Each structure stands twice: as C-alpha cells, then as structure tokens.
Amino acid sequence: MNIQVMPEHKLSSVAPLKQCNVEKKEVELILVKDQNGVQYTSSSIIPTPGHRAGHPGPSSEDDRETWGKKIDFLLSVIGFAVDLANVWRFPYLCYKNGGGAFLIPYILFLVIAGMPLFYMELALGQYNREGAATVWKICPIFKGVGYTVILIALYVGFYYNVIIAWSLHYLFSSMTSELPWLNCGNSWNSQNCTDPKQVNKSVNISGIYTKRKTTPAAEYYERGVLHLHESKGIHDLGLPRWELTLCLVVVVFILYFSLWKGVKSSGKVVYITATMPYVVLFVLLIRGITLPGSMDGIRAYLYIDFKQLHNLEVWIDAATQIFYSLGAGFGVLIAFASYNKFDNNCYRDALLTSTVNCITSFISGFAIFSVLGYMAQKQGVKIQDVATEGAGLVFIIYPEAISTLPGSTFWAFVFFIMLLTLGIDSSMGGMEAVITGLMDDFKILKRNRKIFVFITAFGTFLVALLCVTNGGIYVLTLLDKYAAGTSILFGVLIEAIGVSWFYGVDRFSEDIERMVGFKPGLYWRLCWKFVSPAFLLLVVIASTLNSSGLKYDDYTFPYWSNLVGWGVAMSSMLFVPLYAIYKIFSVPGTFRERIAYAITPEHEHHMVAEGNVRQFKLRHWLAI
C-alpha cells in the first residue's frame, strides 16, 4: 500500500498507528509538527484505490494547536469543573440532605450519568477535533444544540465574572489592619447593625441573626459592596458602582491575557489557578479542625440520616448537583478535548478528573463546616443557624467567622485568593468554549483570534455592568436562574440523544476505539444510550416542576422579570428546532432525502446519494 505525503507537509515526526486502528480499506495518517514548543497535529484518511474514506476523523484542512503537555489539559479540566459551587453548595446540600446518607444518591448519579456524560463530551471533542457547533458534522441536524451551549456559556460569563469581581473586591479589602466587616460604625452601616458581641443575646431573644441582616459582615456585603439598600428592585438598578467596575475590569483583563494566545497561554495560567485552591483549602482545613467547636460542625456535616433518602427532594438535589458540578453541557469539555492529541486516553482522563472534582467537593465540606462549628459555638447558636449556601456562605458567614480568628487579615486574604482562583479558571473554560466553538465555525475568526477574544471579553464586560449597579444582584439572580437552568439541562439531553441514538452508540464506540485502542465496555454503552438520557429527562422534568417565581431574600421579582428570564432561556433553546428546520430545507432533494442528509454524518453523504442510509434501518436504532 502506497502512502503519499504532500511535499508541503514538513514534519518533525509521524505518529505511529496502532495496529487496531488500521483497516484494510484505509489508512489514517497523523502528522505532528512542532512550533515554538507547541505541538500541532493534522490527520487525514487516505483510502486505497477503489475505496472511500470510512470515518470523518480530525479535519485535515488546517493544523490544530494541541496542549503543550498532558498536565495542561488535566489542570484546565479540573480547574473548570472545580468551581465556587464545590465550596458554597455541595457541603450545605450534604448537611441538609442527611449528611453521609446524601453520598448514596450522589455517588449513584455520578456513576450512572455524571461520568458517562463527562466521558462522552471528552471523546466527542477529541475525536472530531472541533468546537461545540462544528463537532456536529457527525449529525448536522443537531448543530443547533452546539449554538445553544455556546450561547449558554456566554450568558453565564455575563454574571459569573461579577462574582469573581466580588471576590477580588474582598481580597483588596482584606489588605488592612482591621477587616472592614468586623465592627459597626462604618459609613455603610445602618442603625440596626448589631455588634458581634451582642449577636448571642439577639439570637436568644428573637432570632435576629438569621431573620434580619444586621451583622457587620452582612451589612458590609449588602450595603458596603453591593449597595443594595439604594435600589428598590430590579426596575431601579442605578448606575454601576465604580469599585466593582474596576474589579470587573481587572477580571476581564486577566481572562483576556490568559486566552488570547490559545491553549499555549491558558495551559500555563492553570498551573496557578487550578492548584492554588487546593493549597488554600488544605491550609483552611488544618486551621479549621484546630478551632474549638470544629468537631461539632464536622459531625453535623457527616451525620447520617437514612430517613432523608425517602424524600424525593434529596434525590433531585443529588442529581442536579452532580450534573452542574461536572460541567457537562457548556461546550467546555468538548473545546478542551479538541486540542488533545488524537490518541490521548480520554477514558482515563474522564475517570480521573471527574473523581477529583467530586472528592474536592467532599473535602471542602470539612474546611467549611469546621469553621461553621467554631462560629456556632462562639455565638452560642446551633449549626443550622449559621449553615447556609451560595453567596451568603462565602461572603457573609465565612468572612465573619474568619474575622474572629487571630491573624484574621491573613486568613481572609488566603480565603479570597481561593475564591478568586476558583472563579478565574472556571470562567476561562466558559469563554474558551465560546471562542473555540465560533472560531471553528467561522474561519475568519480563527485568523483573528486576538481581536475576537478581545471582543468577546469586552462584550461580557459591557453586559456585566448591569450586575454591578445598586440593583445588580437582582439581574445576577435572574441570569443565574434562567440563563443556565432548564436550558442547559435541555441542551445536554438533546446532545445525548444526538450522539447515542442518531449518530449511534456503536459508531461512537468505534471512534473511541480508533483513539485509545479499545472499545468502551457494555456498561458505558448502556449508560449512553438509555441511562444518561433517562437521567437527564428526569432532571429536566423535576427542574420544570419545581420552578417557581424569582425571589431574593424578602424581595419578590415582578411578573415581567420572570417573562424576561424565560425569554433568555428560550433564546438559547430555540436554536435546536430552528437550525433543524433550516438544515432540512437548505439541502436539495426530496423530503426523505433532505432528512437523510440532515441526520447522516457529512463524510457519509455519498451513501445518501446511493440510497444507503444507515439511520433508515432498524438495526441502527437497536445497535449498542
């Protein structure tokens, strides 16, 4: 068999083919070259005379950058998946839903749905070497879901960067001899501000600690940082706060200079942003367990209450948490994996990174609840009076506890360094999904990456200004609920159906075998085809049924704001049916032929012309 290499390919090496990857009818040639220490690969299928190429493989139209080192990719995936929710949501859910008993549904959903979906996205991106939109050359009718997840990732960037800006603001505020949220008497404090020494009495008398935001830490967050008291609601936003705006500018600049050169720049940034949280988490854990009352907090965190498993809400919480925690459906995993070498072991990567993410969530609970136990003892209240989730935990409760420690300035500084780095690499992942997804679809953007990255970053900054106004927290709450709520669940459900049913689990498994040298086991194939789609459908239904009107503390959002929220959600989801309709009517032929072209991989369109459409045969739908 003669293999012809075009003379313009100047190679430093030719990757050897695995024996199992070579078929009699075709040969896959993977070309590797090195430029400035970064490897680029190009792959193409060279058929023997009289035969057609049998699989799409990576695009041979242009060279694609790859990660400089394997560790760059692993740290990027871990950095994206391990985000603020690992610290401010999982520990509270575990405590609220039966402690150690909550781990049963959590681990179950991790194994039957979380890991399979995580593995599927990594394999999908690595094999096709495309972003979230163009990866659907495997089934063109589903390209709309690629635009859906790209738009969702963009929406999330609008408000997620604001949370990072809050962390940066707190970090700067920690560089003082006395933390600003330690006492009352500041310009932002109200007459109801209660000195921490008096909180114990207030709680015992009227429960004021949990029912009224009167502590210095709570007032610093809502009045000193957000200036929420100057807004009457979402209809009264006011102008952007200059302090938060400056912090937001810094965050956007960090993101831009981390991403402007592609994975060869972002792959180095994560050496700091993905590892620093673990260093700080370990330091906080050691300090936490040495505090008086810490064991009470840890016991509350781990207390096993199997009766909670009879509660359907516990299972819904476990399902949604494992899904959002791993980060499938934002296009990030597909984008990151598309820069891998073709023969990278994505199976091992999926198991490793998803396991690290879940272990991190569990360990962070010890660091959080050891300090909450200390705080509860110091204030003379129960754990449930201080345990909370979300921004209230990391910007009010935890900082208040830190402020009572010796060397409080140091502990506040390292805590907010952890929050800052947790947020930065997660935001980098979301923005890279947008950039890669659109650059792969529109080649002109790829030729002008630095300009496009700047436009994307600047665009997110402009929209985020709405979230740093006096009433910005209301805009942020609306986006958080609707931009990446039901819509992201819907997107991943369609993605799973497209890969497992229309493209085919058997064909997808063969693609993976070409890359790693072995075919996924029956367990993974069953999960992809049946269990994961069923799991996603269940979560979508549960999310829809549990949906209610927006609220922030005691403020109830007006009806029109919920309509705006659903408009945001629908703006991404509508890409799925609209693009499907467009695709069907944009190709020639009879209606049957149009459907055939729309659901057949692009490299098999010649089979449609021959009347041999795989998806029109029953064995395609029954194959596993």
C-alpha positions as CSV (number, residue, x, y, z in Angstrom):
1,M,0.0,0.0,0.0
2,N,1.5,3.3,-1.0
3,I,1.1,6.3,1.3
4,Q,1.6,9.6,-0.4
5,V,2.6,12.7,1.6
6,M,2.2,16.1,0.0
7,P,5.5,17.9,-0.1
8,E,4.3,21.0,1.7
9,H,4.0,19.0,4.9
10,K,7.3,19.5,6.7
11,L,7.3,17.0,9.5
12,S,9.4,16.5,12.6
13,S,7.7,13.2,13.3
14,V,5.0,10.9,12.1
15,A,2.9,9.3,14.9
16,P,2.8,5.5,14.6
17,L,-0.5,3.9,14.1
18,K,-1.9,1.4,16.5
19,Q,-2.5,-1.9,14.8
20,C,-6.2,-2.0,15.7
21,N,-6.7,1.4,14.1
22,V,-5.7,0.4,10.6
23,E,-8.3,-1.1,8.4
24,K,-7.7,-2.8,5.1
25,K,-9.6,-0.2,3.1
26,E,-8.0,2.9,4.6
27,V,-5.1,4.3,6.5
28,E,-5.1,7.2,8.9
29,L,-2.1,9.4,8.8
30,I,-1.4,11.6,11.8
31,L,1.1,14.3,11.2
32,V,2.8,16.0,14.1
33,K,5.0,19.1,13.9
34,D,6.4,21.4,16.5
35,Q,6.4,25.2,16.5
36,N,7.8,27.3,19.4
37,G,7.5,24.3,21.7
38,V,3.8,23.7,21.0
39,Q,2.8,20.6,19.1
40,Y,0.3,20.8,16.2
41,T,-1.3,17.8,14.6
42,S,-3.0,17.1,11.3
43,S,-4.8,13.9,10.4
44,S,-6.4,12.6,7.3
45,I,-7.8,9.4,5.9
46,I,-6.1,8.1,2.7
47,P,-8.2,5.4,1.0
48,T,-6.7,2.8,-1.2
49,P,-7.8,3.0,-4.9
50,G,-11.4,2.0,-5.3
51,H,-12.5,2.7,-1.7
52,R,-14.0,5.7,0.1
53,A,-12.8,7.0,3.4
54,G,-14.8,5.5,6.1
55,H,-14.8,7.9,9.0
56,P,-14.5,11.6,9.5
57,G,-11.5,11.7,11.7
58,P,-9.9,15.1,12.5
59,S,-10.1,17.7,9.9
60,S,-7.2,17.9,7.6
61,E,-8.0,21.3,6.3
62,D,-5.7,23.1,8.7
63,D,-3.3,22.4,11.6
64,R,-4.8,22.5,15.1
65,E,-2.9,23.5,18.1
66,T,-2.6,20.9,20.9
67,W,-1.8,21.2,24.6
68,G,1.9,21.7,25.3
69,K,1.7,19.0,28.0
70,K,-0.8,16.5,29.1
71,I,-0.9,18.1,32.6
72,D,-2.1,21.4,30.9
73,F,-5.2,19.7,29.7
74,L,-5.9,17.9,33.0
75,L,-5.4,21.0,35.1
76,S,-7.7,23.0,32.7
77,V,-10.5,20.5,33.0
78,I,-10.1,20.2,36.8
79,G,-9.9,24.0,37.1
80,F,-13.1,24.4,35.1
81,A,-15.1,21.7,36.9
82,V,-13.9,22.6,40.4
83,D,-15.6,26.0,40.9
84,L,-17.3,28.1,43.5
85,A,-20.2,25.6,43.7
86,N,-17.9,23.0,45.2
87,V,-17.3,25.3,48.1
88,W,-20.6,27.0,48.6
89,R,-23.2,24.4,47.5
90,F,-22.2,20.8,47.9
91,P,-21.3,21.0,51.7
92,Y,-24.6,22.6,52.5
93,L,-26.6,20.1,50.4
94,C,-24.8,17.2,52.1
95,Y,-25.6,18.7,55.5
96,K,-29.2,19.4,54.7
97,N,-30.0,16.1,53.0
98,G,-28.9,13.5,55.5
99,G,-25.1,14.1,55.8
100,G,-23.3,10.9,54.8
101,A,-26.6,9.4,53.5
102,F,-26.6,12.1,50.8
103,L,-23.5,10.5,49.3
104,I,-25.5,7.4,48.3
105,P,-27.6,9.2,45.6
106,Y,-24.7,11.5,44.8
107,I,-22.3,8.7,44.0
108,L,-25.1,6.7,42.3
109,F,-25.8,9.5,39.9
110,L,-22.1,10.2,39.4
111,V,-21.6,6.6,38.2
112,I,-24.6,6.1,36.0
113,A,-24.9,9.6,34.5
114,G,-22.2,12.1,35.5
115,M,-19.1,10.1,34.5
116,P,-20.7,8.8,31.2
117,L,-21.7,12.2,30.1
118,F,-18.3,13.6,31.0
119,Y,-16.6,10.8,29.1
120,M,-18.9,11.3,26.1
121,E,-18.1,15.0,25.8
122,L,-14.3,14.5,26.1
123,A,-14.4,11.7,23.5
124,L,-16.6,13.7,21.1
125,G,-14.4,16.7,21.2
126,Q,-11.1,14.8,20.9
127,Y,-12.1,12.5,18.0
128,N,-13.6,15.3,15.8
129,R,-11.2,18.0,16.9
130,E,-13.9,20.6,16.7
131,G,-15.8,23.0,19.0
132,A,-19.3,22.6,20.3
133,A,-21.0,23.6,17.0
134,T,-18.9,22.1,14.2
135,V,-18.5,18.8,16.1
136,W,-22.0,18.1,14.8
137,K,-20.7,17.2,11.4
138,I,-21.5,13.7,12.8
139,C,-25.2,14.6,12.6
140,P,-25.7,18.0,11.0
141,I,-29.4,18.4,12.1
142,F,-28.1,18.7,15.7
143,K,-25.7,21.6,15.1
144,G,-28.3,23.9,16.7
145,V,-27.6,22.4,20.1
146,G,-24.0,23.4,19.6
147,Y,-25.1,27.0,19.3
148,T,-27.3,26.5,22.3
149,V,-24.5,25.5,24.7
150,I,-22.2,28.2,23.2
151,L,-24.8,30.9,24.0
152,I,-25.4,29.5,27.5
153,A,-21.7,29.6,28.2
154,L,-21.7,33.3,27.0
155,Y,-24.7,34.1,29.3
156,V,-23.0,32.5,32.3
157,G,-19.9,34.6,31.6
158,F,-22.0,37.8,31.9
159,Y,-22.7,37.2,35.7
160,Y,-20.0,34.7,36.7
161,N,-17.3,37.3,36.2
162,V,-19.2,39.6,38.6
163,I,-18.9,37.0,41.4
164,I,-15.2,36.9,40.7
165,A,-15.1,40.7,40.9
166,W,-16.8,40.5,44.3
167,S,-14.0,38.1,45.4
168,L,-11.4,40.5,44.1
169,H,-13.1,43.4,46.0
170,Y,-13.0,41.4,49.2
171,L,-9.4,40.4,48.6
172,F,-8.4,44.1,48.3
173,S,-10.5,44.9,51.4
174,S,-8.6,42.3,53.3
175,M,-5.3,44.2,53.0
176,T,-6.0,46.3,56.1
177,S,-5.0,46.0,59.7
178,E,-8.7,45.6,60.6
179,L,-11.2,43.8,58.4
180,P,-14.0,46.2,57.3
181,W,-16.7,43.8,58.2
182,L,-15.5,43.3,61.8
183,N,-17.5,46.1,63.5
184,C,-20.3,48.5,63.1
185,G,-19.8,52.2,62.8
186,N,-18.8,52.4,59.2
187,S,-20.3,54.7,56.7
188,W,-22.4,51.9,55.1
189,N,-23.8,50.5,58.4
190,S,-27.4,51.1,59.4
191,Q,-28.8,51.9,62.8
192,N,-29.8,48.2,63.1
193,C,-26.2,47.0,62.8
194,T,-25.5,44.6,65.7
195,D,-22.1,44.3,67.3
196,P,-20.9,40.7,67.0
197,K,-20.6,40.6,70.8
198,Q,-24.3,41.2,71.1
199,V,-25.3,38.7,68.4
200,N,-25.7,35.9,71.0
201,K,-28.2,37.9,73.0
202,S,-30.1,38.9,69.9
203,V,-30.4,35.3,68.7
204,N,-31.6,34.0,72.0
205,I,-34.3,36.7,72.3
206,S,-35.7,37.0,68.7
207,G,-33.7,35.0,66.2
208,I,-32.5,38.3,64.7
209,Y,-29.2,36.7,63.5
210,T,-30.9,34.6,60.8
211,K,-34.0,36.7,60.1
212,R,-32.6,40.2,59.9
213,K,-29.4,41.2,58.1
214,T,-27.9,43.2,61.0
215,T,-24.4,41.8,61.5
216,P,-21.4,43.8,60.3
217,A,-20.5,41.1,57.8
218,A,-24.0,41.0,56.3
219,E,-24.2,44.8,56.1
220,Y,-20.7,45.1,54.5
221,Y,-21.8,42.6,51.8
222,E,-25.2,44.1,51.0
223,R,-24.6,47.7,51.8
224,G,-20.9,48.3,51.6
225,V,-20.2,46.2,48.5
226,L,-23.5,45.8,46.6
227,H,-25.2,49.0,47.8
228,L,-28.5,47.0,47.6
229,H,-30.2,49.4,50.0
230,E,-30.0,52.1,47.3
231,S,-32.2,50.1,45.0
232,K,-35.9,49.4,45.2
233,G,-35.9,46.4,42.9
234,I,-34.9,45.2,39.5
235,H,-36.8,48.1,38.0
236,D,-34.4,50.5,39.9
237,L,-30.9,49.4,39.0
238,G,-29.0,52.7,39.2
239,L,-25.5,53.3,37.8
240,P,-22.6,50.8,38.0
241,R,-20.5,51.1,41.2
242,W,-17.1,52.3,40.4
243,E,-15.3,50.0,42.9
244,L,-16.9,46.8,41.5
245,T,-16.5,48.1,37.9
246,L,-12.7,48.5,38.4
247,C,-12.6,44.9,39.9
248,L,-14.6,43.7,36.9
249,V,-12.1,45.4,34.5
250,V,-9.2,43.6,36.3
251,V,-11.0,40.2,36.0
252,V,-11.7,40.7,32.3
253,F,-8.1,41.7,31.6
254,I,-6.9,38.5,33.4
255,L,-9.2,36.4,31.3
256,Y,-8.2,38.1,28.0
257,F,-4.4,37.7,28.6
258,S,-5.0,34.1,29.7
259,L,-6.8,33.2,26.5
260,W,-5.6,35.5,23.7
261,K,-2.9,33.0,22.5
262,G,-5.0,29.9,22.8
263,V,-4.2,26.8,24.9
264,K,-0.4,27.6,25.0
265,S,-1.2,30.6,27.2
266,S,-4.2,29.3,29.1
267,G,-2.5,26.0,29.7
268,K,0.2,27.8,31.7
269,V,-2.2,30.0,33.7
270,V,-4.0,27.0,35.2
271,Y,-0.7,25.9,36.9
272,I,-1.6,28.7,39.3
273,T,-5.4,29.0,39.2
274,A,-6.1,25.2,39.3
275,T,-3.5,24.3,42.1
276,M,-3.8,27.3,44.3
277,P,-7.3,26.4,45.6
278,Y,-6.0,23.1,46.8
279,V,-3.2,24.7,48.7
280,V,-5.5,27.1,50.4
281,L,-8.2,24.5,51.0
282,F,-5.6,22.4,52.8
283,V,-4.4,25.3,54.9
284,L,-8.0,26.3,55.8
285,L,-8.8,22.7,56.7
286,I,-5.9,22.4,59.0
287,R,-6.7,25.7,60.7
288,G,-10.4,24.8,60.8
289,I,-10.1,21.5,62.6
290,T,-7.9,23.1,65.3
291,L,-10.7,25.6,66.3
292,P,-12.9,25.0,69.3
293,G,-16.3,23.6,68.2
294,S,-15.0,22.4,64.9
295,M,-15.8,18.8,65.6
296,D,-19.4,19.7,66.2
297,G,-19.5,21.2,62.7
298,I,-17.9,18.2,61.1
299,R,-20.3,15.8,63.0
300,A,-23.3,17.9,61.7
301,Y,-21.8,17.7,58.2
302,L,-21.4,13.9,58.3
303,Y,-24.3,12.9,60.5
304,I,-26.0,10.0,58.7
305,D,-29.8,10.2,58.5
306,F,-31.1,7.5,56.2
307,K,-34.7,8.6,56.6
308,Q,-33.8,11.6,54.4
309,L,-33.5,9.2,51.5
310,H,-37.3,8.8,51.5
311,N,-37.5,12.4,50.5
312,L,-37.7,12.9,46.7
313,E,-36.1,16.3,47.0
314,V,-32.8,14.7,48.3
315,W,-32.5,12.7,45.1
316,I,-33.3,15.7,42.9
317,D,-30.7,17.7,44.7
318,A,-28.1,15.0,44.2
319,A,-29.0,14.7,40.5
320,T,-28.8,18.4,39.8
321,Q,-25.6,18.9,41.9
322,I,-23.7,16.1,40.1
323,F,-24.7,17.5,36.8
324,Y,-23.8,21.1,37.4
325,S,-20.7,20.2,39.3
326,L,-19.1,18.2,36.5
327,G,-19.9,20.9,34.0
328,A,-21.2,18.9,31.0
329,G,-23.2,20.8,28.5
330,F,-21.4,24.1,28.5
331,G,-19.3,23.1,25.5
332,V,-16.1,23.5,27.6
333,L,-15.2,19.8,27.8
334,I,-15.7,19.5,24.0
335,A,-13.5,22.5,23.4
336,F,-10.7,21.5,25.8
337,A,-10.6,17.9,24.4
338,S,-10.5,19.1,20.8
339,Y,-6.9,20.3,21.5
340,N,-5.8,16.9,22.7
341,K,-3.6,14.6,20.6
342,F,-5.7,12.1,18.6
343,D,-4.5,9.1,20.5
344,N,-4.9,10.6,24.0
345,N,-6.5,8.3,26.6
346,C,-9.7,10.3,27.1
347,Y,-11.2,7.4,29.1
348,R,-8.6,7.6,31.8
349,D,-8.9,11.4,31.8
350,A,-12.7,11.3,32.3
351,L,-12.4,9.0,35.3
352,L,-9.6,10.9,36.9
353,T,-10.9,14.5,36.5
354,S,-14.5,13.7,37.4
355,T,-13.3,11.8,40.5
356,V,-11.0,14.6,41.6
357,N,-13.9,17.0,41.2
358,C,-16.2,15.0,43.5
359,I,-13.6,14.3,46.1
360,T,-12.8,18.1,46.2
361,S,-16.5,18.8,46.9
362,F,-16.5,16.4,49.8
363,I,-13.2,17.6,51.3
364,S,-14.2,21.2,51.1
365,G,-17.1,20.4,53.4
366,F,-14.7,19.7,56.2
367,A,-13.0,23.1,55.7
368,I,-16.4,24.9,55.7
369,F,-18.2,23.1,58.5
370,S,-15.2,23.0,60.9
371,V,-15.3,26.8,60.8
372,L,-19.1,26.9,61.0
373,G,-18.9,24.7,64.1
374,Y,-16.5,27.1,65.6
375,M,-18.7,30.1,64.8
376,A,-21.8,28.4,66.2
377,Q,-20.1,27.7,69.5
378,K,-18.7,31.2,69.7
379,Q,-22.1,32.7,69.1
380,G,-23.9,30.2,71.2
381,V,-26.3,29.1,68.5
382,K,-27.0,25.8,66.7
383,I,-25.3,24.8,63.4
384,Q,-28.5,25.2,61.4
385,D,-28.5,28.9,62.5
386,V,-25.2,29.6,60.6
387,A,-25.3,26.9,57.9
388,T,-26.3,28.3,54.5
389,E,-25.3,28.0,50.8
390,G,-24.4,30.3,48.0
391,A,-23.0,33.8,48.2
392,G,-24.2,34.2,51.8
393,L,-21.8,31.5,52.9
394,V,-18.7,32.7,51.3
395,F,-19.3,36.5,51.5
396,I,-21.1,36.8,54.9
397,I,-20.9,33.7,57.2
398,Y,-17.3,32.5,56.5
399,P,-15.7,36.0,56.4
400,E,-17.5,36.8,59.7
401,A,-16.0,33.6,61.3
402,I,-12.6,34.4,59.9
403,S,-12.7,38.0,61.4
404,T,-12.7,36.5,64.9
405,L,-9.5,34.5,64.4
406,P,-6.1,35.7,65.4
407,G,-4.4,36.9,62.3
408,S,-7.8,37.4,60.6
409,T,-6.3,39.5,57.9
410,F,-4.1,36.7,56.7
411,W,-6.9,34.1,56.8
412,A,-9.3,36.4,54.9
413,F,-6.6,37.1,52.3
414,V,-5.9,33.4,51.6
415,F,-9.7,32.5,51.6
416,F,-10.5,35.1,48.9
417,I,-7.4,34.1,46.9
418,M,-9.0,30.7,46.8
419,L,-12.3,32.1,45.6
420,L,-10.6,34.2,43.0
421,T,-8.7,31.4,41.5
422,L,-11.6,29.0,41.7
423,G,-13.6,31.5,39.7
424,I,-10.9,32.5,37.2
425,D,-10.2,29.1,35.6
426,S,-13.9,28.2,35.5
427,S,-14.6,31.5,33.7
428,M,-11.7,30.8,31.4
429,G,-13.3,27.5,30.4
430,G,-16.6,29.0,29.6
431,M,-15.0,31.7,27.5
432,E,-12.8,29.2,25.7
433,A,-16.0,27.2,24.8
434,V,-17.4,30.3,23.1
435,I,-14.2,31.2,21.4
436,T,-13.3,27.7,20.1
437,G,-16.9,27.0,19.1
438,L,-17.3,30.1,17.0
439,M,-13.8,30.1,15.6
440,D,-14.1,26.5,14.3
441,D,-17.4,27.5,12.6
442,F,-16.3,30.8,11.2
443,K,-12.7,30.6,9.9
444,I,-12.3,34.4,9.7
445,L,-12.4,34.5,13.5
446,K,-9.7,31.9,13.8
447,R,-7.4,34.1,11.6
448,N,-8.0,37.0,14.0
449,R,-8.1,35.2,17.4
450,K,-6.7,38.0,19.5
451,I,-9.2,40.5,18.2
452,F,-12.1,38.1,18.6
453,V,-11.0,37.2,22.2
454,F,-10.9,40.9,23.0
455,I,-14.4,41.5,21.5
456,T,-15.8,38.5,23.5
457,A,-14.2,39.7,26.7
458,F,-15.3,43.3,26.2
459,G,-18.8,42.2,25.3
460,T,-19.2,40.2,28.5
461,F,-17.8,43.2,30.5
462,L,-20.4,45.6,29.0
463,V,-23.4,43.3,29.9
464,A,-21.9,42.5,33.3
465,L,-22.1,46.2,34.1
466,L,-25.8,45.6,34.7
467,C,-24.8,43.3,37.6
468,V,-22.5,45.8,39.4
469,T,-25.2,48.5,39.7
470,N,-27.1,49.1,43.0
471,G,-29.7,46.6,42.0
472,G,-27.2,44.4,40.1
473,I,-27.8,41.4,42.4
474,Y,-31.3,41.2,41.0
475,V,-30.0,40.9,37.4
476,L,-27.5,38.4,38.6
477,T,-30.2,36.3,40.3
478,L,-32.3,36.4,37.2
479,L,-29.5,35.2,34.9
480,D,-28.4,32.6,37.3
481,K,-31.8,31.0,37.4
482,Y,-32.8,31.2,33.7
483,A,-29.6,31.5,31.6
484,A,-28.2,28.2,32.7
485,G,-31.1,26.4,34.4
486,T,-33.6,24.3,32.4
487,S,-31.9,25.4,29.2
488,I,-28.6,23.7,30.0
489,L,-30.4,20.5,31.0
490,F,-32.3,20.6,27.8
491,G,-29.1,21.1,25.8
492,V,-27.3,18.1,27.2
493,L,-30.4,16.0,26.8
494,I,-30.5,16.8,23.1
495,E,-26.8,16.3,22.9
496,A,-27.0,12.8,24.5
497,I,-29.8,11.8,22.1
498,G,-27.9,13.1,19.1
499,V,-24.8,11.1,19.9
500,S,-26.3,7.9,21.3
501,W,-29.3,7.5,19.0
502,F,-28.9,9.3,15.8
503,Y,-25.1,9.0,15.4
504,G,-25.2,5.7,17.1
505,V,-23.5,4.3,20.2
506,D,-21.9,1.5,18.2
507,R,-20.3,4.0,15.8
508,F,-19.3,6.3,18.6
509,S,-17.6,3.4,20.4
510,E,-15.7,2.6,17.2
511,D,-14.5,6.2,17.1
512,I,-13.2,5.9,20.6
513,E,-11.5,2.6,19.7
514,R,-9.6,4.4,17.0
515,M,-8.3,6.8,19.5
516,V,-7.5,4.8,22.6
517,G,-7.1,1.3,21.2
518,F,-10.1,-0.4,22.9
519,K,-13.8,-0.2,22.7
520,P,-15.9,1.1,25.6
521,G,-17.5,-1.6,27.7
522,L,-21.1,-2.6,27.6
523,Y,-21.7,-0.6,30.8
524,W,-20.7,2.7,29.2
525,R,-22.7,2.0,26.0
526,L,-25.9,1.2,28.0
527,C,-25.4,4.4,30.0
528,W,-25.0,6.5,26.9
529,K,-28.0,5.0,25.1
530,F,-30.5,4.5,27.9
531,V,-29.5,5.6,31.4
532,S,-28.0,9.0,30.8
533,P,-30.8,10.3,28.6
534,A,-33.4,9.0,31.1
535,F,-31.5,10.6,33.9
536,L,-31.4,13.9,32.0
537,L,-35.1,13.7,31.1
538,L,-35.9,13.1,34.8
539,V,-33.8,16.1,35.9
540,V,-35.5,18.3,33.2
541,I,-38.9,17.3,34.4
542,A,-38.0,17.8,38.1
543,S,-36.5,21.2,37.3
544,T,-39.6,22.3,35.4
545,L,-42.0,21.1,38.1
546,N,-40.0,22.8,40.9
547,S,-39.7,26.0,39.0
548,S,-41.2,29.0,40.9
549,G,-41.2,32.7,40.7
550,L,-37.9,34.6,41.4
551,K,-37.1,35.8,44.9
552,Y,-34.1,37.3,46.6
553,D,-34.5,37.2,50.3
554,D,-37.7,39.0,51.1
555,Y,-37.9,40.7,47.6
556,T,-40.3,39.0,45.1
557,F,-39.5,39.8,41.5
558,P,-42.3,41.3,39.4
559,Y,-44.1,39.1,36.9
560,W,-42.5,40.7,33.9
561,S,-39.0,39.9,35.1
562,N,-39.9,36.2,35.0
563,L,-41.0,36.6,31.5
564,V,-37.7,38.2,30.6
565,G,-36.0,35.3,32.3
566,W,-37.9,32.7,30.2
567,G,-37.1,34.8,27.2
568,V,-33.4,34.5,28.0
569,A,-33.8,30.7,28.4
570,M,-35.7,30.3,25.2
571,S,-33.3,32.4,23.2
572,S,-30.7,29.6,23.6
573,M,-33.0,26.6,23.4
574,L,-34.7,27.8,20.2
575,F,-31.5,27.2,18.3
576,V,-32.2,23.5,18.4
577,P,-35.5,23.4,16.4
578,L,-34.7,26.5,14.3
579,Y,-31.4,25.1,13.0
580,A,-33.0,21.7,12.4
581,I,-35.7,23.3,10.2
582,Y,-33.0,25.4,8.4
583,K,-30.9,22.3,7.7
584,I,-33.7,20.2,6.3
585,F,-34.8,22.9,3.9
586,S,-31.3,24.0,2.9
587,V,-30.3,20.8,1.2
588,P,-31.6,19.6,-2.2
589,G,-33.7,16.6,-2.9
590,T,-37.0,15.1,-1.8
591,F,-38.1,15.5,1.7
592,R,-36.9,12.0,2.5
593,E,-33.5,12.8,1.0
594,R,-33.3,16.0,3.0
595,I,-34.0,14.2,6.2
596,A,-31.4,11.6,5.2
597,Y,-28.7,14.3,4.6
598,A,-29.6,16.1,7.8
599,I,-29.1,13.0,10.1
600,T,-26.2,11.4,8.2
601,P,-22.6,12.3,9.1
602,E,-21.1,14.6,6.5
603,H,-18.4,12.0,5.5
604,E,-21.2,9.6,4.6
605,H,-23.3,11.8,2.4
606,H,-22.2,9.8,-0.6
607,M,-24.2,6.9,0.9
608,V,-27.3,9.0,0.8
609,A,-26.9,9.6,-2.9
610,E,-26.5,5.8,-3.3
611,G,-29.8,5.2,-1.3
612,N,-27.9,3.6,1.5
613,V,-29.0,5.5,4.6
614,R,-27.9,3.8,7.8
615,Q,-30.4,5.6,10.0
616,F,-33.3,4.3,7.9
617,K,-32.5,0.8,9.0
618,L,-33.9,-0.8,12.2
619,R,-30.5,-2.3,13.2
620,H,-29.1,1.1,13.6
621,W,-31.5,2.0,16.3
622,L,-31.1,-1.3,18.1
623,A,-27.3,-1.4,18.0
624,I,-25.4,-1.0,21.2
